[in-house]
Structure formats: C-alpha cells, structure tokens
Amino acid sequence: MTTTTTTHPLNLVDIGLVEVTVDERGEGRPFLLLHGGGGPDTMRTFAELFANSYPARVITPIHPGFGGTPRPTELRTIRELAALYVALLDQLELSDITVVGNSIGGWIARSALAAYAGTSMCDPGLIERLSAMEAPTLVLWGDSDRIVDPEYGRAYAAAIPTARFELLGATGHLPQLETPGQLLQVIRNYADTGFSNSPTHSVAAAQGRRTTS
C-alpha cells in the first residue's frame, strides 16, 4: 500500500498560517484518523491495516508539534486543533467523512464535530456541548482502560443524543495497538450500517479522554 505525504497550509483566525502534515493511504470512503498523545506512530500501523482491509481513503494528519513538525506558539487548545481539522476537511473538499480519534484525538474529534454540527465551541460546559451534537457517534472504550475507566465512557456516550456505546474486550487505552482487528471490525460495521440516513459528517470516537470545562 502506497502512502502519500503532503503538507497543507491552513489559515486560522487569530493564529494565522498553520502547516499540517498529512499521510494518505487507499481509495474509497474517507476516514480521518486522529492520533492521541502517544504521537503519530500509535496510529500508523492501524491506518495501514485499515487501508489494506477496506475500500477506504485513510487520512492521518500529524498534530502540529508532534513528530518533529512545527507548531505555532498561538496554537494551544483542543478547540483550536479541532478548528484546524475542520479547515483541513474543507480544503480537501471532503464529504460523508467519518472521524476516528484515540484518546486526545477523540477529544479533538468531538470538538470538530461540534463545529460541523453548528454548535458554538464557546458554549459553557461539556455536557451542553455534547447534548447539542447531531451526527451519529460511536463511542468505543476498552474494558481494561486504566487511564479513564469505562463508566466515564458510558456517561460520555449517554450525554450525546445520537451516540452508541460499545465496550472492546481485552482492550486498554490504545485499541488500535492492542486489539486492532477488533477495532477495525467494529468501525467497519458501524460505518456500513450505523450512519445510514445520517448527517454528512459522522464521528467514531475510539476512546475519548476525560475533559473538564
């Protein structure tokens, strides 16, 4: 499977030009995979498995500042990262996009979805922002996650009107490394059946991260 790496210059309000390095693999339905705090290497092998197993265009950006990439000092918050990826999707002219995020990537995915759903990211309180989300969302959680326990995941999903929660067996905080086959199957099943007659921009969040407002 050939991997294409490109750099996209994106302009953000109050920040200016931000360059985002993006790897792409495969062809077909687009999936945006957002890595967590462990860096892009934690998502690379899963992206290859995904592109080799499914007719999909798998897009894996590197968060600015990770993997030796530059990060403007003004780019500091999750909401700003979410706005960055909204701008990336607009530049790529993608529709019917499924966003998959691990750990902090799940947090970014949720914030990006709020922007696409027309929800102000300045609304006070996480619960209010989650309750305003309209796109179908799959929240996946490892049954052995020792960083954020599954009960938080259930509460997280319950706060989103269109969400479904699913527990991944024999899995901790990094399902794409620990049980990649199981994770891929669940995402594929949901992408094929769970998003029918749904809004354009859909999210599958593989292990969100504990957040406070």
N, C-alpha and C positions, 0 to 999 in steps of 0.2 A: 504494500500500500504506500503510495507516494504521499509525502507530507509537504505542503506548500507553506512557507513562512513569509508573511508580509507585515509591513509596518503602516499603521493608519494614523494620520494626523487628525485629531479631533479638537474642535474648539468648544470650551465650556464657559458659560457665563461666570464672571468673577475669577476665573482661573486662567483662561487663555488656552494656548495650544498644549495638548497632551498627546504624546505618541504612544500607541498601543501596539504591541507585537502580538500577532495572531497566527496560530497554526491551523491549517485546514486539511481535512482528510475526507475522502469519499465523495459520493454524489447521491442526491436524493433529498428527502425531507430534512430541513435544517434543525440541528440541535446545538445549542450554545452550552458548553460545559465550563463552569467556573470553579477553579481550584480553591482550596482552603489555605490556612496559614502555613501548611507544610510546603507550599510552593507548587510550581507547575509540574514537577516530577511526580507528584502524587496523583495527577490526573492523566499523565501522558500514556501510560500503558492501557488504561481503561479506554481512552479515546481511540487507540489503535484497535483494541478488541471490538469496540462499538462499530467503527467504520468497516472492519473486516467481516462483521457478522450481520450487518443490517444495511439496507439501501438508504444511507443517510449521509448528509453533509455535516460532518462533525467539526465544530468551530471551537477552538480552545485558546482564548486570549491569556496573556500573562498580565496579572495585575501590575501596574506601574510600581517599580521599586523592587519587584521580585525578579529572580533570575538574571540579575545584573542589568535590568532595564532602568531607564531614568524615571524619576518621579518628581514632578514639580512640588516645591515645598507647600504650595497652596492646596494641593490635593491631599486632604487629611481625613475625610469622613466616609463612612459607608454610603451615605446618601450621595456624595459626590462621585464615588465609584459607580453607583447604580446609574447616575445620570450619564456617566461616561459610556456605559454599555448600551444605554438607550440610544445615545448618539451613534455608537458603532452599528447597531442594528439598522438605524435609519440610513446611515451611509452605505451599508451593504444592501439596502432595499429588500430586507427580508420580511416575509410574512409567514403566518402559520408556524411560528417559531416556538420550540419547546426549550425552556431554560432549565438546566440541571446544575445545582450548586451543592458543594460539600462544605460543611462547617461554616466558616465565614462566607464562603461562596453562596451558601443557602441564604444567608442574611442579605447579601447583595442581590441575589435573585428576587427575593421577596420585595425589596425596595424598588427594584427595576420594574417589577410587575405593578406595583402601586402607581408608578408613573404612567405606565401604559394604560392602566385602568382609569386614569384621570383623577387619581387620589392625590391630594397635596401631601408631600412628604413632610410638611411642616405641621401637620395635624398633631396635637399633643397626645402622647400615649400610644404604646404599641398595640394594645387591644383595639383601639379605634381604627388604626391603620389596617390591621388585619381584617377587621369586620367589614371594611369598605372594599376589599378585594372581590373581583367578579370572575376572573378567569379560573378555570378548574385547576386545582392544585393537588399534587400527590406529595404527602409528607412521609418520607421513609426514615426509619430510625433503627439503629442496631439494638438488639435486645441486651447486649452486653456493653453498651456505651458507658464508659466510666468517666467521661468528661461532662456530659449532660444526659441525665437519665431519661428513660422512655416516657415517664409520666409527664415530663415537660413537653415532649414531642406530642403526646396526646392532647395536652392543653393548647399547644400551639395550633394544631390542626383544628381543634374544636372552635377556635376563635375565627377561623376563616369559613365563611358560609359555603363555599364551593369545594372545600378540601376533603380529602380522604386520607386516613392514616393507615400505614401498614408497617408492621414490625418485621425486620430482617433477622432471621435466625442465625445464631453463631456468628454474630457480627458486632464489632465495636464501633468506633467513631469514624473509621475510614473504610466504608464498604467497597469502594472502588479498588482498594488494595486487598482487603480481607476476603471478600466474597464477591468478586467482580461478575461471575456468571449469574449469580442470583440477582444482583442489582440490575444487570443488563436485561434479564428476562422480565423483571417487574416493570422497568421503564418501557420496554418494547410493548408489553401487553397493554399498559395504560395509554401509551401514545397511539396505539392502534384502535383502542376501544373506548378509552375514558374521555377523549376530547371531542367526540362526535357532536356536531351541532353546537360547538363552543365558540367563545370569542377567539379572535385570531391569536393573541399572544398567551401561551399557556406555560405553566411552570411545573416542573417536578423538582422538588427540593429534597435532595438526598442529605439528610441530617442538617437541620438548621442549627443555629448557635444561640445560646442564651443571650438575650438582649435586654437592655433597660432603656427607658426613655427619660 
